[in-house]
C-alpha cells in the first residue's frame, strides 16, 4: 500500500476520518497476513515509510505507525503519507543470557 491520507476533508468529522484511516491500514495488514507464506518463511513482516509527503517519508518500524499517525493529528497536520510493503520474515534465536521480564 502506498497512499497519502487526508485528515481534513470538508464535510467529514476529523475523528471519524481518523478512525476510518486506521481501519483501512489494519484491514490491509489483515489481508496481507492471510496470504499463504512461501516455503521457509515464518511470518509476514512489513517495510514501512511514513512522512507528511512522499518526498519527506522516512523508514519506520511497523509497530510505531499508530503512534506516528496520532502525532500528526496532535500537530494538526492535514495529511500523511504511508507506504507499507509486505515481506517474509524469519524468526531468530534469542541472544544468550536474554531474560524475559515476567
N, C-alpha and C positions, 0 to 999 in steps of 0.2 A: 504494500500500500504506500502510495506516495501522494500526499494531499495537503493542501492548505485549508485549514479550518477557520471559518469566520466566527467570531464570538459576539459580534454586534450586528444583527440584521434587523432592519426596521420592521416593526410589527410582530416581533417574536420576543418572548421573555428571555433575558440572558441566562437565568438559572436553568430553564428548560432546555435551552440551546446547548449549554454546557453538559448537562446530563445526556442529551442525545449524542453529543460528540464522543463522550466517554463510552457510551453504549456501542457506538459504531466501532470504536477501537477494540473493545472487548469481544464483539461479535467477529471481527476479523481474526483475532487471536484464536478464538474457539474453532473457527472454520479451518484455520491452518493446522491446528493441533489434531484435527480429525483425519487429516490426510495420512495415508499409510506411510510408515517410516521405511526408508531404504535399509537394506541389509547392513548390519554393523553399527547402525545409529541407535542411540539410547533415548533421545528426546528431540523435540523441535525447539530451537533457540532462535532469537531474532537479532539482527543487526539493525540498530536504530540511530536515526539522526533527528535532531529537534532544534528548532530556532524560530525566530519571528518571520523569516522568509527562507526560501530555498537556498539563497546565496549565503546566508549567515548561519545555516544549520551546522551543528557540531555533533560528533558521535557521543551518544549517551547510553547508559545501561538500561535495559528493558524495564527493570523494576522501578526506575525513577520517573517514568513518563507521567504518571498521575500527579506526582508532586510538582513536576515542571509545568504541567497544564494549570494547576492551582496557582502557581507562582505568576503565570501570565495573567490570569484572571485578577489576582490581587494587585498586580501592577497596572490594571485597567488596560491591558493590551487589546487590540482589535482583532488579531488573528495570530495563528501559529502554524508552522509547517512541521509535518511529521512524516518520516519515511521509515517503514518497517519492512525488512526483507527476511523471510523465513530461511533458516539454515539448519542443518543437522547438528546435534550436539552429542558429545561423548563424555560420559562420566569419568572423573579422575579419582584416584585414590587420595584419601586424606593424608596430609603430611604426618610423619612420625612425631609422636608427642602431642598431637592435637587432642584437646579435650573439649567436648561439647558442654555448654552451660546447661545444667539440668537442676 
